[in-house]
């Protein structure tokens, strides 16, 4: 589309009122836009004429290598006017009012015709022709009738004018294939009145200005909907120019707003460029997509036009930019997967180097795994493994690399024993080939530890992490980023064990290394701040936690952009703090924003999307909005089963949430059914003695107690207590919670002294592990007060309730249910005493 420089500021104030279909192009608008299309055959002929010099004869272009003035900046195209006596050239830039002098080679390089952009063709071919013909200002007026279609026939093509013209033509040839010579396309540089579109408003009549602006604001979109199909041309796979240009975003919006299907086509050579990037660093691809495809950041010549486009996107497209970005990302994901699969097929059929086939299989497998296509990923990786074993032997380091990749897929699926088997084989090979103290050995030890960590086998995880840390310090130095990574992993285990002070010490050391290595504003620094915030949250230090989360969020937005999956993760974390404080509406706002980002980045059916649905459902449950909680939980369950399989531990988590809603509704049998299914999955995926299994036993016990089945409830609590102590030690917060639960049963049974003994034990653990002023400490104080009240020991009751209220007011909002409930309990005691 045309540059915004020719559009009035009034464009942003125009109404978006829809016109009737027959008025898509008024008589005045048809002076600017011709709804007929041009044959691709004619465009190909023009392409050949441009390359040969037959078109735009005598035109010589240069590209500025640096800023030559405040208006002529690096990358600007300059048309040569004449050569000066001193050998310098005098040139002209269309949007600059006077000639500019430059030295070839030093100031600017010659622009070869194969590098001419569509803007160059518009300027030096189309405009040069149509400016001379006041009665024939469309390029269509200068070609044969057989190369012109009827109105709204053919394919609408969106492209950024900075793209190479010959690349655009080649991409369209490839897109239409054997039908290329019969294809017709609508391209603005041929089907629009370039003299009028590029004229300043002062040179046009008010009727023409109005018609042009109305067409651009809503007529264009309606016109797009009338074409048979639409195509967006991307010049690059990694940084597509159309996604950086606001007017191209406007055209994409038109296709979506009109429910028009559209396809993305790429410049020649982009397939190979993508495959090279895939082979170089497959893990970097997701970052490239997140960094460069945010259409909110698209630029426009004039600020008012950009504001108009942003406003229109958010008000006229269901979902706004989220929908636009998601629609484009889905096509980009599909294209990348197809390119990788095609590269695999080509390598298979080429009969060449088996190593090349193995490499592309491995990288494609990792790419598929990243998009949760686990079964196909494993097929690719197993084939790569087989090739490497045949061509290199079973004990080669490259074999170990593929074993690691397969293990990672199994770990993502929750198939931990299979993951361990592959990691262990990889470790054996690496030690044998590289020695016991090689960094790759440390990486595999780290991966093994991650699996143990997921299984709740914390001591084994720590042993492997510590060995990896020792190797990395020895081989890479004390202050290497990989050392910081291992310190962070060790801290994560300590966190799971409730050893918060040790956790903080390791995170702080990791933070110091990362700041020293990357500077204070790096994403890895933000991630570590996030981890520290998690500890503060678990300790009930909510305001400190929020401060760390907010700092992490600022760094991530600054370094990654406002719409990045990592930003969404921190928004989720901030929401959990607000949720814990009883600030539910604020929590929901942050969860919803995170959900929007995850959908935009990953699509609607990604595990991170499911997890955020889960989080929102939990808040709805706490608000008593049970039907909404169930609806969100069911969506989360569907996505997780689809992306992770029916027996993944994350599926169990959502089943647990659904059961919790049923429990709150008093639907105990349904709750038990879901809890039992979740328990079965967890035992199958994590083993019988995992802390998550103990947590599920706790939940089942709660239902039994609610049903008055005290002995069954106690039996489940006791089994949970045994597992927690076995996995986490006697002084872990989860142990305290289970002691608390057992005490509740004893109180219900009137066994007050036993209840007090368990409550006191829970209180001691919580004070020791969480600190004296944690909300969970307050909860236990309140429970003890309840026993004293039942015993008629009112003075002691008041003392415990008052202390509990003091703690709760420190960390929670005054409107939090725990605060109001404790206040009511105190009032009840006072009434009883009176």
C-alpha positions as a printed Julia matrix, in Angstrom:
834×3 Matrix{Float64}:
   0.0     0.0     0.0
   1.08    3.63   -0.39
   3.22    5.4     2.1
   1.32    7.31    4.74
   3.05   10.54    3.72
   0.38   11.12    1.1
  -2.55   10.64    3.49
  -4.18   13.37    5.52
  -4.2    13.42    9.31
  -7.99   13.36    8.97
  -7.67    9.7     8.02
  -7.62    8.78   11.71
 -10.94   10.55   12.26
 -12.92    8.82    9.54
 -15.89    6.64   10.41
 -15.8     2.88    9.9
 -19.46    2.75    8.89
 -19.98   -0.02    6.37
 -21.23    0.74    2.88
 -23.53   -1.46    0.86
 -21.8    -4.1    -1.27
 -22.51   -2.32   -4.52
 -20.85    0.81   -3.14
 -17.5    -0.79   -2.35
 -15.96    1.39   -5.02
 -17.78    4.64   -5.69
 -17.35    6.54   -8.93
 -14.75    8.74   -7.27
 -12.96    5.75   -5.7
 -12.64    4.14   -9.13
 -10.45    7.06  -10.1
  -7.98    5.73   -7.56
  -8.52    1.97   -7.45
  -9.32   -0.38  -10.31
 -10.95   -3.62   -9.07
  -9.67   -5.53  -12.08
  -6.61   -7.75  -11.76
  -3.52   -8.14  -13.91
  -2.28  -11.43  -15.36
   0.77  -12.94  -13.77
   2.02  -13.49  -17.31
   2.14   -9.72  -17.87
   3.96   -9.19  -14.56
   6.54  -11.8   -15.53
   7.13  -10.01  -18.82
   7.65   -6.74  -16.97
  10.03   -8.47  -14.56
  12.12   -9.61  -17.52
  12.09   -6.12  -19.01
  13.25   -4.59  -15.72
  16.1    -7.07  -15.43
  17.18   -6.59  -19.05
  17.04   -2.79  -18.85
  14.29   -2.51  -21.45
  11.97   -1.06  -18.82
  13.06    2.16  -17.08
  15.78    2.67  -19.66
  18.65    4.8   -18.44
  17.55    4.69  -14.8
  20.46    4.04  -12.48
  19.87    3.55   -8.76
  22.13    3.56   -5.69
  21.55    2.6    -2.07
  22.83    4.84    0.73
  25.39    3.04    2.94
  24.95    5.55    5.74
  22.8     8.53    6.68
  23.54   11.24    4.13
  21.15   13.82    5.63
  18.29   13.98    8.09
  15.97   12.79    5.3
  18.25   10.55    3.27
  19.1     7.76    5.67
  20.94    4.48    5.38
  19.13    2.18    2.96
  17.48    4.99    0.99
  17.3     4.52   -2.79
  18.8     7.35   -4.85
  18.22    7.88   -8.58
  21.29    9.19  -10.39
  20.68   12.49  -12.21
  24.18   13.29  -13.45
  27.89   12.82  -12.85
  29.68   15.92  -11.56
  33.14   16.98  -12.77
  34.74   15.72   -9.54
  33.35   12.21  -10.14
  30.66   12.49   -7.49
  27.07   11.79   -8.43
  24.07   14.0    -8.07
  20.94   12.08   -7.26
  17.28   12.42   -6.42
  15.18   10.81   -3.7
  11.41   11.08   -4.39
  10.38   12.29   -0.92
  13.25   14.83   -0.65
  12.68   18.22   -2.22
  16.2    18.86   -3.57
  19.0    16.85   -5.21
  21.69   15.22   -3.11
  25.37   14.77   -3.95
  27.13   11.56   -2.97
  30.3     9.63   -3.7
  29.75    6.16   -5.19
  31.35    3.37   -3.21
  31.86    5.48   -0.12
  28.41    6.99    0.41
  26.29    4.6    -1.61
  26.51    1.36   -3.59
  24.93    0.7    -6.95
  21.59   -1.07   -6.77
  21.52   -3.89   -9.31
  18.28   -4.43  -11.15
  17.73   -7.83   -9.6
  17.6    -5.99   -6.26
  14.98   -3.47   -7.34
  12.07   -3.42   -4.93
   8.38   -3.21   -5.79
   8.63    0.41   -4.68
  11.36    0.98   -7.26
   9.17   -0.56   -9.95
   6.26    1.62   -8.86
   8.43    4.75   -8.89
  10.58    4.28  -11.97
   8.39    2.1   -14.18
   4.73    2.57  -13.3
   4.82    6.24  -12.32
   7.18    7.11  -15.15
   4.64    5.64  -17.58
   1.37    6.85  -16.05
   2.54   10.38  -15.19
   2.88   11.0   -18.89
  -0.72    9.96  -19.59
  -3.3    12.02  -17.66
  -6.08   10.01  -19.29
  -4.48    6.63  -18.53
  -3.16    6.75  -14.99
  -3.49    3.05  -14.23
  -0.82    0.64  -15.38
  -3.71   -1.54  -16.51
  -4.5     1.1   -19.12
  -1.2     0.35  -20.87
  -1.41   -3.44  -21.27
  -3.37   -5.8   -23.48
  -7.0    -6.55  -22.68
  -6.31  -10.28  -22.39
  -4.03   -9.49  -19.43
  -6.85   -7.79  -17.5
  -9.55   -9.65  -15.56
 -13.14   -8.6   -14.77
 -13.8    -6.84  -11.45
 -12.74   -8.7    -8.28
 -11.44  -11.74  -10.1
  -8.19  -13.49   -9.23
  -6.07  -13.32   -6.07
  -5.48  -10.31   -3.83
  -1.74   -9.97   -3.05
  -0.36   -8.14   -0.03
   3.32   -7.21   -0.05
   5.68   -4.71    1.52
   7.16   -2.31   -0.99
  10.67   -2.8     0.33
  10.63   -6.41   -0.94
  12.53   -7.39   -4.09
  10.26   -7.31   -7.11
  11.76  -10.37   -8.76
  11.35  -12.34   -5.51
   7.67  -11.42   -5.39
   7.15  -12.57   -8.98
   9.05  -15.81   -8.41
   7.04  -16.55   -5.26
   3.78  -16.04   -7.13
   5.0   -18.28   -9.95
   5.77  -20.98   -7.43
   2.44  -20.49   -5.66
   0.36  -20.89   -8.82
   2.6   -23.58  -10.29
   1.49  -24.89  -13.66
  -1.43  -22.43  -13.63
   0.86  -19.4   -13.35
   0.34  -18.16  -16.92
  -3.43  -18.31  -16.44
  -3.43  -16.63  -13.03
  -4.6   -13.08  -12.32
  -3.54  -11.09   -9.26
  -4.51   -7.76   -7.76
  -1.35   -5.79   -6.88
  -1.66   -2.18   -5.84
   1.31   -0.98   -7.9
  -0.45   -2.1   -11.11
  -4.1    -1.81  -10.17
  -4.04    1.52   -8.32
  -3.7     5.04   -9.68
  -0.14    5.67   -8.58
  -0.09    9.38   -9.54
  -3.11   10.06   -7.33
  -2.06    7.76   -4.49
   1.37    9.33   -4.26
   0.19   12.91   -4.65
   0.08   15.29   -1.71
  -3.41   16.3    -0.67
  -2.92   19.87   -1.82
  -2.71   18.64   -5.42
  -6.06   16.8    -5.28
  -9.71   17.77   -5.21
 -11.63   17.27   -1.93
 -13.82   14.59   -3.56
 -10.78   12.54   -4.58
  -9.19   12.92   -1.14
 -12.38   11.76    0.54
 -12.81    8.83   -1.84
  -9.2     7.75   -1.32
  -9.43    7.93    2.45
 -12.76    6.11    2.59
 -11.39    3.39    0.38
  -8.32    2.94    2.54
 -10.25    2.89    5.82
 -12.95    0.4     4.92
 -13.44    0.01    1.17
 -10.18   -1.9     0.8
 -11.26   -4.53    3.32
 -14.59   -5.05    1.63
 -12.83   -5.32   -1.7
 -10.46   -7.98   -0.35
 -13.48  -10.03    0.67
 -14.74  -10.0    -2.92
 -11.64  -11.62   -4.38
 -11.49  -15.37   -4.71
  -8.39  -15.7    -2.51
  -5.66  -13.69   -0.83
  -1.89  -14.13   -0.57
   0.65  -12.44    1.69
   4.18  -12.32    0.34
   6.97  -12.74    2.9
  10.43  -11.75    1.78
  12.11  -13.5     4.72
  11.14  -16.37    7.0
  12.62  -14.78   10.13
  11.85  -11.05    9.81
   9.03  -10.76    7.24
   8.79   -7.19    5.97
   4.94   -7.19    5.81
   4.73   -7.78    9.55
   6.89   -4.73   10.14
   4.72   -2.46    7.93
   1.44   -1.16    9.37
  -0.31   -0.85    5.99
   0.46   -4.51    5.26
  -1.0    -5.39    8.66
  -4.04   -3.41    7.54
  -4.39   -5.67    4.51
  -4.01   -8.81    6.63
  -6.71   -7.42    8.88
  -8.91   -6.98    5.82
  -8.56  -10.64    4.88
  -9.42  -11.81    8.4
 -12.21   -9.27    8.97
 -13.88  -10.39    5.74
 -13.48  -14.08    6.66
 -11.22  -14.38    3.66
  -8.84  -17.32    3.62
  -5.29  -16.32    2.93
  -2.01  -18.07    2.31
   1.56  -17.03    2.98
   4.13  -17.34    0.19
   7.87  -16.89    0.58
  10.68  -15.46   -1.5
  12.98  -17.94   -3.27
  15.74  -19.27   -1.08
  13.86  -18.83    2.19
  13.28  -22.55    2.5
  17.02  -23.16    2.47
  17.68  -20.22    4.78
  15.2   -21.65    7.29
  16.72  -25.13    7.12
  20.19  -23.68    7.7
  18.89  -21.86   10.78
  17.14  -25.02   11.94
  20.35  -27.0    11.72
  22.4   -24.27   13.34
  20.21  -23.81   16.44
  16.76  -25.33   16.54
  16.15  -23.96   20.05
  16.48  -20.39   18.75
  13.54  -20.66   16.34
  10.8   -20.05   18.89
  12.56  -16.88   20.05
  12.83  -15.6    16.47
   9.1   -16.05   15.96
   8.25  -14.28   19.23
  10.69  -11.43   18.61
   9.79  -10.55   15.01
   6.13  -11.4    14.43
   4.41   -8.98   16.8
   2.35   -6.89   14.42
   1.64   -4.34   17.15
   5.16   -3.07   16.51
   4.63   -2.53   12.78
   5.76    0.91   11.63
   3.93    3.58    9.66
   5.17    6.76    7.99
   2.69    8.9     9.92
   1.77    8.45   13.58
  -1.88    9.26   12.99
  -2.17    6.48   10.4
  -0.59    4.02   12.82
  -3.08    5.06   15.52
  -5.95    4.65   13.08
  -4.81    1.15   12.12
  -4.27    0.09   15.77
  -7.69    1.36   16.74
  -9.35   -0.38   13.82
  -7.65   -3.69   14.55
  -8.74   -3.67   18.18
 -12.32   -2.51   17.49
 -13.29   -4.32   14.3
 -11.5    -7.68   14.54
 -12.77  -10.17   17.09
  -9.77  -10.58   19.35
  -7.85   -7.66   17.82
  -4.12   -8.12   17.33
  -4.29  -11.47   19.13
  -6.38  -12.88   16.3
  -4.17  -11.37   13.6
  -0.94  -12.64   15.1
  -2.4   -16.05   15.86
  -3.68  -16.45   12.29
  -0.3   -15.54   10.83
   1.66  -17.62   13.35
  -0.42  -20.69   12.59
   0.56  -20.4     8.94
   4.2   -19.74    9.82
   4.31  -22.76   12.14
   2.73  -24.9     9.43
   5.18  -23.6     6.81
   8.2   -24.25    9.02
   7.1   -27.75    9.83
   6.41  -28.43    6.17
   9.82  -27.07    5.15
  11.48  -29.3     7.74
   9.49  -32.33    6.6
  10.3   -31.55    2.97
  13.99  -31.29    3.85
  13.76  -34.7     5.5
  12.11  -36.18    2.4
  14.68  -34.59    0.13
  17.55  -35.91    2.24
  15.98  -39.38    2.31
  15.56  -39.48   -1.45
  18.85  -37.83   -2.31
  20.97  -40.87   -1.58
  23.72  -38.62   -0.26
  25.42  -38.11    3.08
  23.56  -40.09    5.79
  24.95  -37.68    8.35
  23.03  -34.81    6.74
  19.83  -36.84    6.88
  20.43  -37.67   10.54
  21.02  -34.0    11.37
  17.85  -32.8     9.69
  15.86  -35.64   11.27
  17.13  -34.7    14.73
  16.44  -30.99   14.35
  13.02  -31.63   12.84
  12.26  -33.97   15.72
  13.14  -31.26   18.23
  11.02  -28.73   16.3
   8.06  -31.12   16.33
   8.51  -31.75   20.03
   8.53  -28.02   20.73
   5.1   -27.87   19.08
   3.89  -30.88   21.11
   3.9   -33.26   18.12
   5.55  -35.9    20.26
   4.8   -39.08   18.33
   6.11  -37.73   15.03
   9.07  -36.21   16.88
  10.01  -39.6    18.3
   9.74  -41.23   14.88
  12.15  -38.68   13.42
  14.58  -38.96   16.31
  14.59  -42.76   16.33
  15.33  -42.77   12.6
  18.18  -40.32   13.17
  19.5   -42.56   15.93
  19.43  -45.61   13.72
  21.34  -43.79   10.95
  23.97  -42.46   13.32
  24.52  -45.86   14.91
  25.02  -47.46   11.49
  27.28  -44.76   10.12
  29.28  -43.83   13.22
  28.96  -46.78   15.63
  26.83  -47.17   18.71
  29.26  -45.28   20.97
  29.78  -42.01   19.1
  29.15  -38.57   20.71
  26.62  -37.73   17.98
  24.65  -40.81   18.99
  24.66  -39.52   22.56
  23.24  -36.19   21.37
  20.27  -37.88   19.71
  19.71  -40.08   22.76
  19.48  -36.91   24.83
  16.92  -35.43   22.42
  14.77  -38.56   22.6
  15.01  -38.55   26.38
  13.8   -34.94   26.47
  10.7   -35.85   24.46
   9.91  -38.7    26.85
  10.39  -36.34   29.8
   7.99  -33.82   28.24
   5.44  -36.61   27.94
   5.93  -37.6    31.57
   7.46  -40.95   30.54
  10.25  -40.56   33.05
  11.67  -44.09   33.19
  12.12  -44.15   29.43
  13.69  -40.7    29.6
  16.14  -41.89   32.25
  17.11  -44.95   30.23
  18.04  -42.81   27.21
  19.85  -40.21   29.32
  21.85  -42.91   31.08
  22.92  -44.45   27.78
  23.92  -40.99   26.54
  25.91  -40.38   29.71
  27.75  -43.68   29.33
  28.77  -42.83   25.75
  29.9   -39.32   26.59
  32.02  -40.45   29.51
  33.57  -43.13   27.36
  34.33  -40.79   24.42
  34.94  -37.47   26.13
  36.07  -38.34   29.62
  34.3   -37.94   32.95
  34.89  -34.19   33.27
  33.67  -32.89   29.91
  30.96  -30.15   29.73
  28.73  -32.47   27.67
  28.87  -34.99   30.5
  27.75  -32.23   32.86
  24.84  -31.42   30.53
  23.65  -35.02   30.59
  23.97  -35.21   34.37
  21.89  -32.06   34.51
  19.22  -33.65   32.3
  19.13  -36.77   34.45
  18.74  -34.59   37.53
  15.82  -32.79   35.9
  14.0   -36.1    35.49
  14.7   -37.13   39.08
  13.45  -33.72   40.17
  10.2   -34.25   38.23
   9.82  -37.65   39.89
  10.27  -36.2    43.35
  13.53  -38.13   43.81
  15.2   -35.07   45.24
  18.33  -36.57   46.77
  19.2   -38.32   43.51
  18.51  -35.08   41.65
  20.82  -33.17   44.0
  23.61  -35.71   43.6
  23.54  -35.38   39.82
  23.27  -31.59   39.92
  26.2   -31.35   42.32
  28.35  -33.52   40.05
  27.35  -31.41   37.04
  28.18  -28.26   38.99
  31.61  -29.58   39.9
  32.42  -30.42   36.27
  31.18  -27.11   34.97
  33.15  -25.1    37.5
  36.25  -27.08   36.68
  35.9   -26.96   32.88
  34.15  -23.62   32.33
  35.16  -21.54   35.32
  33.35  -20.41   38.46
  31.47  -17.55   36.76
  30.17  -19.23   33.63
  26.45  -18.94   32.73
  26.14  -22.75   32.75
  27.38  -22.73   36.34
  24.63  -20.25   37.16
  22.12  -22.54   35.45
  23.13  -25.5    37.61
  23.06  -23.38   40.76
  19.51  -22.42   39.83
  18.56  -26.06   39.34
  19.93  -27.0    42.74
  18.0   -24.11   44.22
  14.87  -25.52   42.58
  15.3   -28.83   44.41
  15.83  -27.06   47.72
  12.68  -25.09   47.0
  10.71  -28.3    46.43
  12.08  -29.6    49.74
  11.0   -26.45   51.56
  14.61  -25.48   52.31
  13.98  -21.84   51.49
  17.06  -20.21   52.96
  19.35  -22.53   51.0
  17.2   -21.93   47.96
  17.67  -18.19   48.21
  21.43  -18.51   48.7
  21.83  -20.51   45.49
  19.53  -18.23   43.49
  21.41  -15.18   44.71
  24.71  -16.68   43.58
  23.21  -17.54   40.19
  21.85  -14.0    39.94
  25.27  -12.53   40.66
  26.89  -14.58   37.88
  24.2   -13.73   35.36
  24.36  -10.0    36.09
  28.14  -10.14   35.78
  27.96  -12.05   32.49
  24.93  -10.51   30.78
  24.32   -7.22   32.55
  21.4    -6.24   34.75
  18.73   -6.19   32.02
  19.05   -9.64   30.47
  16.15  -12.15   30.27
  18.18  -14.7    32.3
  18.5   -12.13   35.07
  14.73  -11.65   34.93
  14.17  -15.41   35.14
  16.3   -15.62   38.28
  14.44  -12.7    39.85
  11.28  -14.62   39.06
  12.6   -17.65   40.96
  13.52  -15.53   43.97
  10.02  -14.09   43.87
   8.61  -17.64   43.99
  10.48  -18.24   47.24
   9.22  -15.0    48.74
   5.69  -16.03   47.74
   6.04  -19.44   49.38
   7.29  -17.76   52.54
   4.23  -15.53   52.59
   6.31  -12.44   51.83
   3.87  -11.34   49.19
   4.88   -7.71   48.77
   8.55   -8.66   48.38
   7.52  -11.33   45.92
   5.52   -8.81   43.91
   8.47   -6.42   43.83
  10.72   -9.13   42.37
   8.05  -10.21   39.88
   7.49   -6.62   38.75
  11.22   -6.09   38.24
  11.42   -9.32   36.25
   8.42   -8.23   34.18
  10.0    -4.89   33.38
  13.24   -6.51   32.23
  11.44   -9.07   30.11
   9.29   -6.47   28.39
  12.33   -4.32   27.82
  14.47   -7.14   26.39
  11.88   -9.43   24.76
   9.0    -7.1    23.96
   5.59   -6.71   25.56
   4.12   -9.84   23.94
   6.47  -12.71   24.67
   5.71  -16.11   26.26
   8.19  -15.35   29.03
   6.31  -12.14   29.79
   3.1   -14.17   29.99
   4.78  -16.51   32.48
   5.59  -13.64   34.81
   2.07  -12.23   34.46
   0.86  -15.64   35.61
   3.14  -15.44   38.63
   1.94  -11.98   39.61
  -1.62  -13.25   39.35
  -0.85  -16.05   41.83
   0.21  -13.46   44.42
  -2.96  -11.46   43.96
  -4.94  -14.69   44.18
  -3.23  -15.63   47.45
  -4.0   -12.16   48.81
  -7.66  -12.53   47.91
  -7.42   -9.84   45.22
  -9.29  -12.02   42.78
 -10.28   -9.48   40.14
  -6.68   -8.3    39.82
  -5.55  -11.92   39.61
  -8.06  -12.64   36.85
  -6.94   -9.59   34.87
  -3.33  -10.8    34.89
  -4.3   -14.4    34.1
  -6.44  -13.23   31.17
  -3.59  -11.14   29.77
  -1.24  -14.11   30.08
  -3.8   -16.35   28.39
  -4.08  -13.92   25.49
  -0.3   -13.91   25.0
   0.05  -17.68   25.17
  -2.74  -18.14   22.62
  -1.15  -15.6    20.34
   2.31  -17.14   20.56
   1.46  -20.84   20.62
  -2.09  -21.2    19.34
  -5.22  -22.24   21.22
  -4.21  -25.84   21.99
  -0.85  -25.48   23.74
  -0.12  -26.83   27.25
   0.7   -23.31   28.52
  -2.71  -22.16   27.35
  -4.26  -25.07   29.24
  -2.35  -24.24   32.41
  -3.61  -20.67   32.34
  -7.18  -21.87   31.83
  -6.58  -23.99   34.92
  -5.39  -21.01   36.91
  -8.42  -18.95   35.97
 -10.67  -21.86   36.93
  -9.09  -21.98   40.39
  -9.9   -18.3    40.97
 -13.49  -18.83   39.82
 -13.76  -21.7    42.28
 -12.53  -19.49   45.11
 -15.14  -16.91   44.1
 -17.85  -19.55   44.18
 -18.36  -19.26   40.41
 -18.45  -23.03   40.07
 -19.97  -23.42   36.62
 -17.39  -21.05   35.13
 -14.65  -22.89   36.99
 -15.84  -26.19   35.52
 -16.06  -24.74   32.01
 -12.48  -23.44   32.12
 -11.22  -26.67   33.67
 -12.86  -28.74   30.97
 -11.17  -26.65   28.25
  -7.84  -27.11   30.02
  -8.42  -30.86   30.28
  -9.25  -31.16   26.59
  -6.11  -29.3    25.55
  -3.83  -31.26   27.87
  -5.18  -34.63   26.76
  -4.8   -33.59   23.14
  -1.27  -32.21   23.48
   0.22  -34.37   26.25
  -1.78  -37.59   26.19
  -4.42  -38.96   28.55
  -1.97  -40.17   31.2
   0.28  -37.16   31.7
   0.75  -35.84   35.21
  -0.48  -32.43   34.05
  -3.79  -34.06   33.07
  -4.03  -35.32   36.64
  -3.62  -31.74   37.86
  -6.68  -30.6    35.93
  -8.7   -33.62   37.02
  -7.78  -32.6    40.55
  -9.12  -29.09   39.96
 -12.4   -30.4    38.56
 -12.74  -32.68   41.57
 -12.18  -29.69   43.83
 -15.1   -27.86   42.24
 -17.36  -30.89   42.66
 -16.28  -31.11   46.29
 -17.18  -27.45   46.85
 -20.6   -28.14   45.32
 -21.13  -31.09   47.66
 -21.02  -33.54   44.74
 -18.77  -35.92   46.65
 -19.07  -39.05   44.53
 -18.15  -37.15   41.37
 -15.26  -35.53   43.22
 -13.99  -38.92   44.35
 -14.2   -40.33   40.81
 -12.02  -37.5    39.46
  -9.58  -37.67   42.37
  -9.22  -41.43   41.92
  -8.54  -41.04   38.19
  -5.96  -38.37   38.93
  -4.35  -40.62   41.55
  -4.12  -43.49   39.07
  -2.38  -41.26   36.51
   0.09  -39.89   39.06
   1.0   -43.35   40.36
   1.47  -44.53   36.79
   3.61  -41.58   35.71
   5.47  -40.67   38.91
   5.43  -43.84   41.0
   3.6   -44.67   44.22
   5.85  -42.61   46.51
   5.84  -39.17   44.89
   4.79  -36.0    46.77
   2.09  -35.36   44.15
   0.64  -38.79   44.94
   0.61  -37.85   48.61
  -1.17  -34.61   47.77
  -3.87  -36.52   45.91
  -4.3   -38.93   48.83
  -4.81  -35.86   51.01
  -7.55  -34.6    48.71
  -9.36  -37.94   48.67
  -9.2   -37.98   52.46
 -10.87  -34.56   52.57
 -13.87  -35.96   50.69
 -14.12  -38.96   52.99
 -14.11  -36.67   56.01
 -16.86  -34.54   54.47
 -18.88  -37.74   54.05
 -18.31  -38.64   57.7
 -16.08  -41.59   56.74
 -13.46  -40.62   59.31
 -11.5   -43.83   59.53
 -11.05  -44.04   55.77
 -10.09  -40.4    55.71
  -7.51  -40.9    58.45
  -6.04  -43.9    56.65
  -5.45  -41.79   53.51
  -4.01  -38.94   55.57
  -1.6   -41.3    57.32
  -0.44  -42.75   54.01
   0.07  -39.26   52.63
   2.01  -38.28   55.75
   4.32  -41.26   55.36
   5.07  -40.41   51.73
   5.69  -36.74   52.47
   8.1   -37.56   55.28
   9.85  -40.12   53.12
  10.28  -37.75   50.16
  10.62  -34.38   51.83
  11.75  -34.99   55.38
   9.92  -34.54   58.68
   9.95  -30.72   58.68
   8.47  -29.84   55.28
   5.4   -27.59   54.89
   3.51  -30.43   53.18
   4.1   -32.57   56.27
   2.69  -29.75   58.39
  -0.38  -29.51   56.15
  -1.1   -33.22   56.52
  -0.64  -33.06   60.31
  -3.09  -30.16   60.24
  -5.58  -32.25   58.26
  -5.34  -35.15   60.68
  -5.89  -32.75   63.58
  -9.09  -31.52   61.89
 -10.45  -35.07   61.95
  -9.57  -35.55   65.62
 -11.34  -32.28   66.45
 -14.44  -33.41   64.56
 -14.36  -36.63   66.57
 -14.04  -34.7    69.84
 -10.53  -36.03   70.44
  -9.3   -32.56   71.43
  -5.99  -33.41   73.04
  -4.89  -35.47   70.05
  -6.0   -32.67   67.77
  -3.97  -30.13   69.75
  -0.89  -32.33   69.63
  -1.04  -32.56   65.84
  -1.8   -28.85   65.46
   1.13  -27.93   67.69
   3.44  -30.16   65.66
   2.17  -28.55   62.44
   2.64  -25.09   63.96
   6.22  -25.84   64.91
   7.08  -27.04   61.4
   5.39  -24.09   59.73
   7.14  -21.53   61.9
  10.46  -23.25   61.25
  10.06  -23.68   57.5
   7.92  -20.68   56.55
   8.7   -18.11   59.2
   6.75  -16.8    62.18
   4.49  -14.49   60.13
   3.33  -16.73   57.28
  -0.43  -17.01   56.51
  -0.2   -20.79   57.01
   1.09  -20.15   60.52
  -1.96  -17.96   61.07
  -4.21  -20.75   59.77
  -2.8   -23.21   62.29
  -3.12  -20.68   65.11
  -6.75  -20.29   64.12
  -7.26  -24.03   64.17
  -5.76  -24.32   67.64
  -8.05  -21.49   68.74
 -10.98  -23.51   67.43
 -10.08  -26.45   69.65
  -9.72  -24.18   72.68
 -13.13  -22.7    71.9
 -14.66  -26.18   71.8
 -13.06  -26.85   75.18
 -14.44  -23.62   76.63
 -10.95  -22.13   77.07
 -12.02  -18.69   75.81
  -9.08  -16.56   76.92
  -6.63  -18.86   75.14
  -8.99  -18.91   72.16
  -8.92  -15.12   71.88
  -5.15  -14.96   72.21
  -4.63  -17.38   69.32
  -7.25  -15.75   67.1
  -5.77  -12.29   67.74
  -2.28  -13.48   66.84
  -3.64  -15.15   63.7
  -5.46  -11.97   62.67
  -2.31   -9.9    63.19
  -0.36  -12.13   60.83
  -3.11  -12.28   58.22
  -3.47   -8.5    58.09
   0.26   -8.19   57.41
   0.22  -10.34   54.29
  -3.36  -10.38   53.0
  -5.85   -7.81   51.82
  -8.33   -6.72   54.5
 -11.12   -8.1    52.33
  -9.58  -11.56   52.14
 -11.94  -14.33   53.3
  -9.4   -15.55   55.88
  -9.24  -12.1    57.46
 -13.01  -11.64   57.64
 -13.52  -15.19   58.93
 -11.0   -14.68   61.73
 -12.65  -11.4    62.66
 -16.02  -13.14   62.84
 -14.54  -15.85   65.04
 -13.19  -13.24   67.46
 -16.61  -11.56   67.59
 -18.21  -14.93   68.29
 -15.89  -15.55   71.25
 -16.67  -12.1    72.67
 -20.39  -12.8    72.37
 -19.95  -16.14   74.11
 -18.0   -14.56   76.97
 -20.64  -11.84   77.39
